[in-house]
């Protein structure tokens, strides 16, 4: 594998016209590497390759598919340090967090290597006793996987794992900011024995051009996308003419609710993780901190202490807790959101501004007295800014939490079990953490309600996204 090649049909090749584009290090603004800049012609070759490999991959014994995933998992673990460094260099997160991402991302391959040999069906008698009903599953077919930049490894393995386990061949298009990790991963899959055409990697600076070609090809059967709701809804429209199966992991606006009866130590520790992990750039990141009036002073002062201590710098530096944002646009967005909250009366307890020098850094920030209606509580912050909104009654917290078009993750902090029961029932969310600030797990179904998406990744649910159901009726002999 070299960085400036595409992987199509088992061959590492140049983009048509030999074009490349540069990948940058967000901590310095410097160029890391040139990568192949695919165009529509390359996309056509990739879909041809995925289609050509489909029948043999579907016919491959589940154990063979399982072994490929397992072997790649092992290679990922062996190369954890190199891949963690690559993630930090192209995406910016602190090295320690990249190591955590490698473990988390690798786990999807291990999990789906186990799921590959457990695809089961159903046999029942027709209700009138005249026939037997057989329910079996087949791979949905060639799949197009589009991944974002915030978890360059895990977003790829979370799609590749179930797709390959189910017997689908794929075209994967990583985000233009972070293609290097996917290229490296594809190299590991090859080392593990990947058959030609089962994974095709397209890097490009022109995602719409590639997607137009791939999505317009009637042989494609599935689209799995992780990214913004705006792009996701556009892609769903593009997926409609050929009635593609779609999985969408879109934006979030997670409420982090701290009730008066919460264990403060746990709430503070979890808030740090839910907000500052990945420099705040996760769709599950806590976006709105809804804090009950009676505990708000204590929570705010403890958070103030903790946030003021956070060390900011390049992710490769020792003891750095907060790295750069992905680009300058992300910094400008935070300036706009914080500015709006302050103009409405919020006070800045820590940070509140961009950091000068090279790289796209924003100071870890704590805001108090934020209005629930503020734009910072409506948009996905995607950065190290923690806004506190206060509330009085439990019913008010529920109303505020659900007052968003999104429904991905929610976090609840309370010592009351009956309140936990009520929250499970009343929060409109795909995932929920109770007294915990990080909930992702390969064994769990990741996904959202409303504008946060369709479908689930991970868990026993994840492989279903890549399977179609076939029902057969057998007349009773
Ligand atoms: P983010 O806001 O996290 O950058 P995006 O939704 O813009 O999320 O990007 C997520 C992924 O979608 C990336 O791989 C990006 O290249 C891709 N993408 C962005 N716009 C389009 C588009 N119009 N068609 C297809 N893919 C796109």
Boltz pocket constraint, residues with backbone or C-beta under 6 A from the ligand:
constraints:
  - pocket:
      binder: B
      contacts: [[A, 146], [A, 147], [A, 148], [A, 149], [A, 173], [A, 174], [A, 175], [A, 176], [A, 204], [A, 207], [A, 208], [A, 211], [A, 226], [A, 227], [A, 228], [A, 229], [A, 231], [A, 232], [A, 234], [A, 235]]
      max_distance: 6.0
